[in-house]
Amino acid sequence: MPKLILVRHGQSQWNLENRFTGWWDVDVTEKGAKEAWEAGELMKEKGISPDLCFTSFQTRAIKTLNLALEAMGKMWLPVTKDWQLNERHYGGLTGLNKQETRDKHGDEQVHIWRRSFDTPPPPIEKGSEYDLSGDPRYAGIDVPQAESLKNTIERVLPYWDSAILPELAAGKTVLISAHGNSLRALVKHLSEISDDEITGLEIPTGQPIIYDFEGGKAVGERYYLADS
């Protein structure tokens, strides 16, 4: 039975510093690298054998995938990178400390920006330190100024349908290394989670989540590989 394995990148430097990251390219910490390696070791121990992999354009997800594959002895597996698996764009919040932002704007407003389904944060200013519109990896892409979870889902699911689901339907086991919100988009879709409920779902770093597939459809409930 083919499987879908979802792994959120290991702890990043801005996770550690409690900063809004979004599309900004931040590396993993030493702890994050360890989480990635241990995810690979766990997959090897449990006999999980991906046929191909997908990841975003962001270093923390790419490095997590590379470390996990190295731990599995499978660095030769084909990998597709696509910006549509990037983290949600946090707009004008990018780079800000979360607690300092709460102190400035209030807990309620920051909660809305972080956890509402369809309210994006303030847009990023053109030409700001964190403006990626001129980044060569996004050449030809209309880089968003800010995204809600709804916006993130609207770019992740078409890519899922066109690029990833056909591989599972063909009987292949697929590993995706991505981000908290791009993975929440997939979990919402696959587990049929409501708009209200998805805002409370957390995806932990470095913990493989498994969906079993049959006939191109997820069967049964998702589960953490560590609990299997």
BAFIPA-457838 format. One record per residue: residue number from 1; residue in three letters; chain; x, y, z of N, C-alpha, C in turn. Coordinates in pm, whole numbers, plus 50000, padded with zeros to 5 digits. Example, Ala and Ser with C-alpha at 12.3 -4.5 7.8 and 13.67 -1.06 7.14 Angstrom:
<sites>
num | residuo | cadena | n_x | n_y | n_z | ca_x | ca_y | ca_z | c_x | c_y | c_z
1 | ALA | A | 51319 | 49431 | 50780 | 51230 | 49550 | 50780 | 51320 | 49670 | 50780
2 | SER | A | 51285 | 49775 | 50708 | 51367 | 49894 | 50714 | 51290 | 50003 | 50787
</sites>
This chain:
<sites>
num | residuo | cadena | n_x | n_y | n_z | ca_x | ca_y | ca_z | c_x | c_y | c_z
1 | MET | A | 50084 | 49881 | 50000 | 50000 | 50000 | 50000 | 50089 | 50126 | 50000
2 | PRO | A | 50074 | 50213 | 49901 | 50156 | 50335 | 49900 | 50123 | 50426 | 50019
3 | LYS | A | 50221 | 50506 | 50056 | 50205 | 50595 | 50171 | 50245 | 50736 | 50133
4 | LEU | A | 50185 | 50832 | 50201 | 50226 | 50971 | 50195 | 50289 | 51004 | 50329
5 | ILE | A | 50413 | 51053 | 50327 | 50483 | 51091 | 50449 | 50500 | 51243 | 50448
6 | LEU | A | 50450 | 51308 | 50551 | 50462 | 51453 | 50566 | 50559 | 51483 | 50679
7 | VAL | A | 50659 | 51565 | 50653 | 50754 | 51604 | 50757 | 50769 | 51756 | 50756
8 | ARG | A | 50738 | 51818 | 50868 | 50768 | 51960 | 50882 | 50917 | 51974 | 50913
9 | HIS | A | 50980 | 52072 | 50851 | 51124 | 52093 | 50871 | 51160 | 52096 | 51020
10 | GLY | A | 51286 | 52060 | 51050 | 51335 | 52069 | 51187 | 51338 | 52214 | 51233
11 | GLN | A | 51354 | 52231 | 51362 | 51354 | 52367 | 51420 | 51445 | 52461 | 51341
12 | SER | A | 51393 | 52578 | 51307 | 51474 | 52679 | 51237 | 51527 | 52782 | 51336
13 | GLN | A | 51620 | 52864 | 51288 | 51677 | 52967 | 51375 | 51570 | 53066 | 51421
14 | TRP | A | 51476 | 53097 | 51333 | 51371 | 53191 | 51373 | 51261 | 53124 | 51453
15 | ASN | A | 51243 | 52992 | 51441 | 51158 | 52922 | 51539 | 51216 | 52943 | 51677
16 | LEU | A | 51346 | 52924 | 51688 | 51415 | 52938 | 51816 | 51403 | 53080 | 51870
17 | GLU | A | 51412 | 53178 | 51781 | 51407 | 53318 | 51822 | 51264 | 53372 | 51831
18 | ASN | A | 51164 | 53287 | 51806 | 51023 | 53323 | 51818 | 50986 | 53437 | 51723
19 | ARG | A | 51034 | 53428 | 51598 | 51008 | 53531 | 51499 | 50919 | 53476 | 51386
20 | PHE | A | 50838 | 53564 | 51328 | 50759 | 53527 | 51211 | 50854 | 53506 | 51093
21 | THR | A | 50844 | 53392 | 51028 | 50940 | 53357 | 50923 | 50879 | 53364 | 50784
22 | GLY | A | 50775 | 53286 | 50760 | 50710 | 53288 | 50630 | 50802 | 53247 | 50517
23 | TRP | A | 50813 | 53332 | 50414 | 50893 | 53299 | 50296 | 51041 | 53333 | 50315
24 | TRP | A | 51076 | 53400 | 50422 | 51216 | 53434 | 50441 | 51298 | 53306 | 50460
25 | ASP | A | 51417 | 53302 | 50401 | 51496 | 53179 | 50399 | 51586 | 53170 | 50521
26 | VAL | A | 51547 | 53086 | 50614 | 51619 | 53068 | 50740 | 51665 | 52923 | 50752
27 | ASP | A | 51784 | 52903 | 50802 | 51840 | 52768 | 50814 | 51787 | 52699 | 50940
28 | VAL | A | 51809 | 52568 | 50947 | 51776 | 52493 | 51067 | 51884 | 52515 | 51174
29 | THR | A | 51845 | 52498 | 51298 | 51940 | 52500 | 51409 | 52007 | 52363 | 51422
30 | GLU | A | 52099 | 52353 | 51514 | 52160 | 52223 | 51542 | 52053 | 52124 | 51587
31 | LYS | A | 51959 | 52173 | 51670 | 51849 | 52087 | 51713 | 51763 | 52046 | 51594
32 | GLY | A | 51737 | 52142 | 51501 | 51657 | 52112 | 51383 | 51723 | 52008 | 51294
33 | ALA | A | 51855 | 52016 | 51279 | 51928 | 51917 | 51200 | 51917 | 51779 | 51265
34 | LYS | A | 51922 | 51776 | 51398 | 51909 | 51650 | 51471 | 51769 | 51592 | 51453
35 | GLU | A | 51667 | 51678 | 51457 | 51529 | 51632 | 51436 | 51515 | 51570 | 51297
36 | ALA | A | 51576 | 51635 | 51197 | 51567 | 51584 | 51060 | 51634 | 51448 | 51047
37 | TRP | A | 51753 | 51436 | 51103 | 51826 | 51310 | 51098 | 51748 | 51199 | 51168
38 | GLU | A | 51693 | 51231 | 51284 | 51617 | 51131 | 51359 | 51490 | 51090 | 51286
39 | ALA | A | 51429 | 51183 | 51211 | 51312 | 51148 | 51130 | 51351 | 51045 | 51024
40 | GLY | A | 51469 | 51064 | 50963 | 51516 | 50967 | 50866 | 51546 | 50832 | 50928
41 | GLU | A | 51610 | 50835 | 51044 | 51638 | 50709 | 51114 | 51510 | 50636 | 51149
42 | LEU | A | 51408 | 50711 | 51192 | 51281 | 50648 | 51228 | 51216 | 50585 | 51106
43 | MET | A | 51218 | 50655 | 50993 | 51159 | 50598 | 50871 | 51232 | 50469 | 50830
44 | LYS | A | 51364 | 50472 | 50842 | 51442 | 50352 | 50808 | 51408 | 50238 | 50903
45 | GLU | A | 51400 | 50268 | 51031 | 51369 | 50166 | 51133 | 51231 | 50104 | 51110
46 | LYS | A | 51134 | 50188 | 51067 | 50996 | 50141 | 51049 | 50972 | 50083 | 50910
47 | GLY | A | 51077 | 50080 | 50827 | 51063 | 50020 | 50695 | 50988 | 50106 | 50596
48 | ILE | A | 50986 | 50237 | 50619 | 50922 | 50329 | 50525 | 51021 | 50359 | 50413
49 | SER | A | 50980 | 50333 | 50290 | 51072 | 50347 | 50177 | 51010 | 50433 | 50067
50 | PRO | A | 51036 | 50565 | 50070 | 50979 | 50653 | 49967 | 51035 | 50620 | 49829
51 | ASP | A | 50955 | 50649 | 49728 | 51000 | 50635 | 49590 | 51046 | 50768 | 49533
52 | LEU | A | 50991 | 50877 | 49583 | 51028 | 51011 | 49536 | 50986 | 51114 | 49640
53 | CYS | A | 51038 | 51235 | 49626 | 51021 | 51337 | 49730 | 50985 | 51472 | 49669
54 | PHE | A | 50917 | 51552 | 49751 | 50884 | 51689 | 49715 | 50921 | 51780 | 49831
55 | THR | A | 50964 | 51902 | 49798 | 50993 | 52000 | 49901 | 50973 | 52139 | 49844
56 | SER | A | 50994 | 52241 | 49927 | 50973 | 52379 | 49887 | 51102 | 52438 | 49831
57 | PHE | A | 51101 | 52569 | 49813 | 51222 | 52641 | 49770 | 51302 | 52692 | 49891
58 | GLN | A | 51266 | 52651 | 50012 | 51324 | 52711 | 50131 | 51424 | 52617 | 50199
59 | THR | A | 51537 | 52675 | 50239 | 51652 | 52597 | 50288 | 51615 | 52504 | 50402
60 | ARG | A | 51535 | 52550 | 50495 | 51505 | 52467 | 50613 | 51433 | 52338 | 50575
61 | ALA | A | 51346 | 52345 | 50475 | 51276 | 52223 | 50430 | 51368 | 52136 | 50344
62 | ILE | A | 51447 | 52200 | 50257 | 51539 | 52125 | 50172 | 51643 | 52052 | 50256
63 | LYS | A | 51700 | 52123 | 50352 | 51803 | 52062 | 50436 | 51744 | 51949 | 50521
64 | THR | A | 51623 | 51969 | 50572 | 51557 | 51862 | 50649 | 51541 | 51738 | 50563
65 | LEU | A | 51497 | 51756 | 50440 | 51482 | 51641 | 50350 | 51616 | 51574 | 50324
66 | ASN | A | 51718 | 51654 | 50294 | 51850 | 51596 | 50265 | 51905 | 51517 | 50382
67 | LEU | A | 51891 | 51570 | 50502 | 51941 | 51501 | 50622 | 51864 | 51372 | 50647
68 | ALA | A | 51732 | 51378 | 50630 | 51651 | 51258 | 50650 | 51687 | 51150 | 50548
69 | LEU | A | 51705 | 51192 | 50422 | 51742 | 51095 | 50319 | 51881 | 51036 | 50344
70 | GLU | A | 51972 | 51119 | 50392 | 52105 | 51068 | 50424 | 52099 | 50964 | 50535
71 | ALA | A | 52018 | 50994 | 50636 | 52003 | 50898 | 50747 | 51941 | 50767 | 50700
72 | MET | A | 51859 | 50775 | 50596 | 51794 | 50656 | 50541 | 51882 | 50585 | 50438
73 | GLY | A | 51994 | 50648 | 50398 | 52075 | 50592 | 50291 | 52009 | 50603 | 50156
74 | LYS | A | 51928 | 50709 | 50136 | 51850 | 50723 | 50013 | 51867 | 50861 | 49950
75 | MET | A | 51987 | 50916 | 49955 | 52007 | 51048 | 49897 | 51994 | 51050 | 49745
76 | TRP | A | 51987 | 50933 | 49685 | 51974 | 50922 | 49540 | 51830 | 50939 | 49492
77 | LEU | A | 51734 | 50942 | 49584 | 51595 | 50952 | 49542 | 51567 | 51082 | 49466
78 | PRO | A | 51480 | 51076 | 49366 | 51444 | 51199 | 49294 | 51369 | 51297 | 49384
79 | VAL | A | 51404 | 51425 | 49373 | 51345 | 51531 | 49455 | 51295 | 51642 | 49363
80 | THR | A | 51171 | 51684 | 49382 | 51115 | 51798 | 49311 | 51094 | 51912 | 49409
81 | LYS | A | 51146 | 52030 | 49374 | 51129 | 52149 | 49457 | 51028 | 52242 | 49390
82 | ASP | A | 50937 | 52299 | 49467 | 50840 | 52392 | 49410 | 50798 | 52495 | 49513
83 | TRP | A | 50787 | 52620 | 49468 | 50751 | 52730 | 49559 | 50611 | 52715 | 49615
84 | GLN | A | 50526 | 52638 | 49548 | 50388 | 52622 | 49597 | 50381 | 52542 | 49727
85 | LEU | A | 50492 | 52479 | 49766 | 50499 | 52413 | 49897 | 50564 | 52501 | 50003
86 | ASN | A | 50595 | 52626 | 49966 | 50653 | 52720 | 50063 | 50560 | 52742 | 50183
87 | GLU | A | 50620 | 52794 | 50290 | 50543 | 52835 | 50406 | 50447 | 52948 | 50368
88 | ARG | A | 50347 | 52970 | 50449 | 50259 | 53086 | 50434 | 50342 | 53214 | 50442
89 | HIS | A | 50307 | 53313 | 50359 | 50379 | 53441 | 50360 | 50321 | 53530 | 50471
90 | TYR | A | 50406 | 53568 | 50565 | 50359 | 53647 | 50680 | 50364 | 53797 | 50656
91 | GLY | A | 50388 | 53838 | 50532 | 50376 | 53978 | 50497 | 50460 | 54070 | 50584
92 | GLY | A | 50396 | 54177 | 50633 | 50465 | 54277 | 50713 | 50509 | 54229 | 50850
93 | LEU | A | 50465 | 54109 | 50890 | 50509 | 54052 | 51018 | 50644 | 53982 | 51007
94 | THR | A | 50688 | 53956 | 50885 | 50812 | 53881 | 50863 | 50928 | 53944 | 50939
95 | GLY | A | 50996 | 53860 | 51017 | 51113 | 53903 | 51092 | 51084 | 53955 | 51231
96 | LEU | A | 50956 | 53983 | 51260 | 50922 | 54040 | 51391 | 50916 | 53932 | 51498
97 | ASN | A | 50956 | 53968 | 51618 | 50942 | 53880 | 51733 | 50794 | 53869 | 51770
98 | LYS | A | 50745 | 53750 | 51792 | 50601 | 53730 | 51814 | 50553 | 53796 | 51943
99 | GLN | A | 50632 | 53787 | 52048 | 50589 | 53847 | 52174 | 50592 | 53999 | 52165
100 | GLU | A | 50693 | 54054 | 52102 | 50699 | 54199 | 52084 | 50583 | 54248 | 51998
101 | THR | A | 50544 | 54169 | 51901 | 50430 | 54206 | 51816 | 50300 | 54204 | 51897
102 | ARG | A | 50287 | 54107 | 51989 | 50171 | 54105 | 52077 | 50169 | 54228 | 52167
103 | ASP | A | 50284 | 54264 | 52220 | 50292 | 54380 | 52308 | 50250 | 54508 | 52234
104 | LYS | A | 50284 | 54514 | 52106 | 50256 | 54634 | 52027 | 50112 | 54639 | 51978
105 | HIS | A | 50061 | 54526 | 51929 | 49929 | 54525 | 51864 | 49820 | 54459 | 51948
106 | GLY | A | 49858 | 54392 | 52057 | 49761 | 54323 | 52140 | 49746 | 54177 | 52103
107 | ASP | A | 49717 | 54097 | 52204 | 49706 | 53952 | 52183 | 49597 | 53917 | 52082
108 | GLU | A | 49484 | 53988 | 52090 | 49370 | 53953 | 52004 | 49402 | 53975 | 51857
109 | GLN | A | 49463 | 54089 | 51825 | 49496 | 54117 | 51685 | 49599 | 54019 | 51630
110 | VAL | A | 49701 | 53991 | 51709 | 49803 | 53898 | 51663 | 49745 | 53757 | 51648
111 | HIS | A | 49654 | 53721 | 51737 | 49588 | 53590 | 51726 | 49510 | 53581 | 51595
112 | ILE | A | 49443 | 53689 | 51557 | 49368 | 53691 | 51430 | 49464 | 53674 | 51313
113 | TRP | A | 49574 | 53748 | 51314 | 49671 | 53737 | 51205 | 49730 | 53597 | 51195
114 | ARG | A | 49757 | 53537 | 51311 | 49822 | 53406 | 51312 | 49725 | 53292 | 51287
115 | ARG | A | 49606 | 53300 | 51345 | 49521 | 53182 | 51354 | 49388 | 53189 | 51281
116 | SER | A | 49348 | 53306 | 51233 | 49223 | 53308 | 51158 | 49244 | 53234 | 51026
117 | PHE | A | 49136 | 53187 | 50969 | 49146 | 53108 | 50846 | 49170 | 53196 | 50724
118 | ASP | A | 49105 | 53312 | 50719 | 49108 | 53389 | 50595 | 49146 | 53535 | 50612
119 | THR | A | 49206 | 53574 | 50726 | 49252 | 53711 | 50745 | 49404 | 53716 | 50735
120 | PRO | A | 49457 | 53775 | 50629 | 49603 | 53782 | 50616 | 49661 | 53891 | 50706
121 | PRO | A | 49789 | 53882 | 50738 | 49856 | 53990 | 50811 | 49875 | 54111 | 50720
122 | PRO | A | 49923 | 54223 | 50773 | 49949 | 54339 | 50687 | 50047 | 54303 | 50576
123 | PRO | A | 50031 | 54363 | 50458 | 50122 | 54331 | 50347 | 50264 | 54379 | 50373
124 | ILE | A | 50359 | 54309 | 50316 | 50498 | 54351 | 50327 | 50520 | 54477 | 50242
125 | GLU | A | 50605 | 54566 | 50287 | 50633 | 54687 | 50211 | 50730 | 54656 | 50098
126 | LYS | A | 50700 | 54707 | 49980 | 50790 | 54690 | 49867 | 50926 | 54752 | 49899
127 | GLY | A | 51032 | 54678 | 49870 | 51166 | 54728 | 49896 | 51214 | 54711 | 50038
128 | SER | A | 51130 | 54648 | 50123 | 51172 | 54626 | 50261 | 51282 | 54519 | 50266
129 | GLU | A | 51342 | 54508 | 50381 | 51451 | 54412 | 50401 | 51411 | 54270 | 50363
130 | TYR | A | 51283 | 54237 | 50384 | 51237 | 54099 | 50363 | 51153 | 54083 | 50236
131 | ASP | A | 51155 | 54182 | 50149 | 51082 | 54175 | 50023 | 51157 | 54081 | 49927
132 | LEU | A | 51091 | 53974 | 49883 | 51157 | 53873 | 49799 | 51118 | 53884 | 49652
133 | SER | A | 51055 | 53994 | 49615 | 51008 | 54006 | 49476 | 51123 | 54004 | 49376
134 | GLY | A | 51244 | 54038 | 49420 | 51359 | 54034 | 49330 | 51448 | 53913 | 49347
135 | ASP | A | 51407 | 53817 | 49430 | 51487 | 53697 | 49454 | 51486 | 53610 | 49329
136 | PRO | A | 51605 | 53567 | 49281 | 51610 | 53490 | 49156 | 51533 | 53359 | 49160
137 | ARG | A | 51516 | 53300 | 49278 | 51444 | 53173 | 49282 | 51295 | 53192 | 49249
138 | TYR | A | 51246 | 53317 | 49262 | 51105 | 53345 | 49234 | 51086 | 53424 | 49105
139 | ALA | A | 51184 | 53418 | 49017 | 51173 | 53486 | 48888 | 51050 | 53436 | 48813
140 | GLY | A | 50966 | 53528 | 48767 | 50846 | 53491 | 48694 | 50728 | 53456 | 48782
141 | ILE | A | 50746 | 53460 | 48913 | 50639 | 53428 | 49009 | 50589 | 53557 | 49071
142 | ASP | A | 50458 | 53570 | 49082 | 50399 | 53686 | 49148 | 50405 | 53661 | 49299
143 | VAL | A | 50515 | 53703 | 49361 | 50536 | 53678 | 49504 | 50427 | 53749 | 49584
144 | PRO | A | 50355 | 53677 | 49670 | 50249 | 53743 | 49748 | 50305 | 53845 | 49846
145 | GLN | A | 50222 | 53942 | 49881 | 50261 | 54042 | 49981 | 50225 | 53996 | 50122
146 | ALA | A | 50132 | 53902 | 50131 | 50089 | 53842 | 50258 | 49990 | 53732 | 50223
147 | GLU | A | 49980 | 53632 | 50311 | 49885 | 53524 | 50287 | 49814 | 53483 | 50415
148 | SER | A | 49687 | 53453 | 50403 | 49613 | 53383 | 50508 | 49632 | 53233 | 50487
149 | LEU | A | 49583 | 53153 | 50580 | 49587 | 53008 | 50560 | 49505 | 52972 | 50437
150 | LYS | A | 49393 | 53040 | 50417 | 49309 | 53014 | 50300 | 49388 | 53038 | 50171
151 | ASN | A | 49463 | 53148 | 50165 | 49546 | 53177 | 50048 | 49649 | 53067 | 50025
152 | THR | A | 49709 | 53018 | 50135 | 49810 | 52914 | 50126 | 49750 | 52785 | 50068
153 | ILE | A | 49632 | 52751 | 50116 | 49562 | 52632 | 50066 | 49534 | 52646 | 49917
154 | GLU | A | 49499 | 52767 | 49874 | 49462 | 52791 | 49735 | 49580 | 52773 | 49639
155 | ARG | A | 49703 | 52781 | 49689 | 49817 | 52752 | 49601 | 49871 | 52610 | 49621
156 | VAL | A | 49855 | 52554 | 49741 | 49908 | 52420 | 49767 | 49824 | 52312 | 49698
157 | LEU | A | 49691 | 52323 | 49707 | 49607 | 52213 | 49657 | 49613 | 52193 | 49505
158 | PRO | A | 49619 | 52298 | 49424 | 49636 | 52272 | 49280 | 49766 | 52198 | 49249
159 | TYR | A | 49873 | 52230 | 49324 | 49999 | 52159 | 49303 | 49987 | 52014 | 49349
160 | TRP | A | 49920 | 51993 | 49460 | 49891 | 51858 | 49508 | 49820 | 51777 | 49400
161 | ASP | A | 49714 | 51834 | 49346 | 49633 | 51762 | 49248 | 49711 | 51732 | 49119
162 | SER | A | 49794 | 51825 | 49077 | 49860 | 51809 | 48948 | 49991 | 51732 | 48954
163 | ALA | A | 50065 | 51745 | 49065 | 50200 | 51688 | 49069 | 50218 | 51572 | 49167
164 | ILE | A | 50150 | 51577 | 49280 | 50178 | 51479 | 49385 | 50078 | 51364 | 49386
165 | LEU | A | 49949 | 51394 | 49381 | 49847 | 51289 | 49386 | 49863 | 51186 | 49274
166 | PRO | A | 49897 | 51226 | 49150 | 49916 | 51124 | 49046 | 50024 | 51021 | 49079
167 | GLU | A | 50126 | 51062 | 49152 | 50231 | 50967 | 49190 | 50178 | 50865 | 49290
168 | LEU | A | 50097 | 50911 | 49385 | 50035 | 50819 | 49481 | 49936 | 50726 | 49412
169 | ALA | A | 49860 | 50782 | 49317 | 49763 | 50701 | 49242 | 49834 | 50595 | 49159
170 | ALA | A | 49960 | 50622 | 49122 | 50038 | 50524 | 49046 | 50103 | 50420 | 49136
171 | GLY | A | 50076 | 50428 | 49266 | 50127 | 50327 | 49359 | 50259 | 50362 | 49424
172 | LYS | A | 50305 | 50485 | 49410 | 50434 | 50525 | 49467 | 50417 | 50583 | 49607
173 | THR | A | 50516 | 50562 | 49691 | 50520 | 50622 | 49824 | 50594 | 50755 | 49814
174 | VAL | A | 50533 | 50860 | 49868 | 50580 | 50997 | 49849 | 50616 | 51060 | 49983
175 | LEU | A | 50733 | 51124 | 49988 | 50777 | 51198 | 50106 | 50775 | 51347 | 50073
176 | ILE | A | 50707 | 51427 | 50157 | 50703 | 51572 | 50142 | 50766 | 51636 | 50264
177 | SER | A | 50870 | 51715 | 50242 | 50931 | 51795 | 50348 | 50891 | 51940 | 50324
178 | ALA | A | 50813 | 51996 | 50416 | 50762 | 52130 | 50392 | 50747 | 52205 | 50524
179 | HIS | A | 50637 | 52278 | 50539 | 50625 | 52377 | 50646 | 50493 | 52362 | 50721
180 | GLY | A | 50485 | 52427 | 50836 | 50367 | 52413 | 50920 | 50238 | 52441 | 50847
181 | ASN | A | 50233 | 52552 | 50771 | 50108 | 52590 | 50707 | 50085 | 52521 | 50574
182 | SER | A | 50188 | 52496 | 50495 | 50166 | 52422 | 50371 | 50125 | 52278 | 50401
183 | LEU | A | 50177 | 52222 | 50510 | 50135 | 52088 | 50549 | 49996 | 52089 | 50613
184 | ARG | A | 49963 | 52195 | 50686 | 49826 | 52206 | 50738 | 49725 | 52209 | 50623
185 | ALA | A | 49763 | 52273 | 50513 | 49675 | 52275 | 50396 | 49645 | 52133 | 50348
186 | LEU | A | 49748 | 52049 | 50341 | 49728 | 51912 | 50296 | 49650 | 51830 | 50398
187 | VAL | A | 49683 | 51846 | 50526 | 49612 | 51771 | 50629 | 49464 | 51810 | 50632
188 | LYS | A | 49436 | 51938 | 50617 | 49296 | 51984 | 50613 | 49220 | 51914 | 50501
189 | HIS | A | 49283 | 51910 | 50384 | 49220 | 51848 | 50268 | 49202 | 51697 | 50286
190 | LEU | A | 49308 | 51630 | 50326 | 49305 | 51484 | 50333 | 49220 | 51432 | 50449
191 | SER | A | 49221 | 51504 | 50561 | 49144 | 51460 | 50678 | 49009 | 51529 | 50690
192 | GLU | A | 48975 | 51610 | 50590 | 48845 | 51679 | 50584 | 48818 | 51757 | 50713
193 | ILE | A | 48913 | 51840 | 50750 | 48903 | 51922 | 50870 | 48836 | 52054 | 50834
194 | SER | A | 48747 | 52101 | 50919 | 48674 | 52224 | 50891 | 48764 | 52346 | 50898
195 | ASP | A | 48715 | 52458 | 50841 | 48790 | 52583 | 50844 | 48820 | 52626 | 50987
196 | ASP | A | 48723 | 52608 | 51075 | 48741 | 52650 | 51215 | 48841 | 52560 | 51288
197 | GLU | A | 48831 | 52431 | 51265 | 48916 | 52336 | 51339 | 49061 | 52341 | 51296
198 | ILE | A | 49085 | 52371 | 51168 | 49222 | 52366 | 51119 | 49308 | 52475 | 51182
199 | THR | A | 49247 | 52585 | 51225 | 49325 | 52694 | 51284 | 49391 | 52653 | 51415
200 | GLY | A | 49340 | 52548 | 51480 | 49398 | 52503 | 51605 | 49495 | 52387 | 51591
201 | LEU | A | 49514 | 52338 | 51468 | 49602 | 52222 | 51447 | 49748 | 52266 | 51438
202 | GLU | A | 49833 | 52205 | 51517 | 49977 | 52229 | 51511 | 50046 | 52110 | 51446
203 | ILE | A | 50141 | 52138 | 51360 | 50225 | 52034 | 51299 | 50362 | 52041 | 51366
204 | PRO | A | 50401 | 51941 | 51444 | 50531 | 51949 | 51513 | 50648 | 51933 | 51417
205 | THR | A | 50761 | 51990 | 51452 | 50881 | 51982 | 51367 | 50941 | 51841 | 51374
206 | GLY | A | 50983 | 51792 | 51258 | 51061 | 51669 | 51251 | 50989 | 51542 | 51289
207 | GLN | A | 50856 | 51540 | 51286 | 50780 | 51421 | 51324 | 50702 | 51370 | 51203
208 | PRO | A | 50744 | 51261 | 51140 | 50674 | 51211 | 51020 | 50528 | 51174 | 51049
209 | ILE | A | 50441 | 51228 | 50965 | 50298 | 51196 | 50969 | 50268 | 51110 | 50847
210 | ILE | A | 50190 | 51004 | 50866 | 50166 | 50907 | 50760 | 50018 | 50901 | 50722
211 | TYR | A | 49994 | 50899 | 50592 | 49864 | 50863 | 50536 | 49885 | 50740 | 50449
212 | ASP | A | 49803 | 50639 | 50467 | 49801 | 50524 | 50378 | 49710 | 50556 | 50259
213 | PHE | A | 49749 | 50512 | 50141 | 49672 | 50540 | 50020 | 49632 | 50410 | 49950
214 | GLU | A | 49518 | 50417 | 49887 | 49471 | 50304 | 49805 | 49384 | 50361 | 49693
215 | GLY | A | 49417 | 50324 | 49570 | 49340 | 50375 | 49457 | 49342 | 50526 | 49445
216 | GLY | A | 49452 | 50587 | 49487 | 49464 | 50732 | 49477 | 49389 | 50809 | 49584
217 | LYS | A | 49343 | 50738 | 49690 | 49270 | 50805 | 49798 | 49329 | 50765 | 49932
218 | ALA | A | 49329 | 50860 | 50025 | 49376 | 50831 | 50160 | 49275 | 50740 | 50229
219 | VAL | A | 49326 | 50639 | 50298 | 49237 | 50545 | 50369 | 49276 | 50546 | 50517
220 | GLY | A | 49176 | 50547 | 50603 | 49202 | 50548 | 50747 | 49248 | 50685 | 50794
221 | GLU | A | 49282 | 50692 | 50921 | 49326 | 50818 | 50981 | 49476 | 50837 | 50965
222 | ARG | A | 49518 | 50960 | 50962 | 49661 | 50990 | 50964 | 49719 | 50949 | 51099
223 | TYR | A | 49847 | 50921 | 51103 | 49910 | 50882 | 51229 | 50056 | 50924 | 51228
224 | TYR | A | 50108 | 50943 | 51348 | 50251 | 50973 | 51361 | 50329 | 50843 | 51354
225 | LEU | A | 50434 | 50844 | 51275 | 50512 | 50724 | 51257 | 50570 | 50675 | 51389
226 | ALA | A | 50605 | 50767 | 51477 | 50660 | 50730 | 51607 | 50562 | 50649 | 51692
227 | ASP | A | 50431 | 50662 | 51663 | 50328 | 50592 | 51740 | 50287 | 50460 | 51676
228 | SER | A | 50342 | 50428 | 51560 | 50297 | 50308 | 51488 | 50371 | 50185 | 51535
</sites>
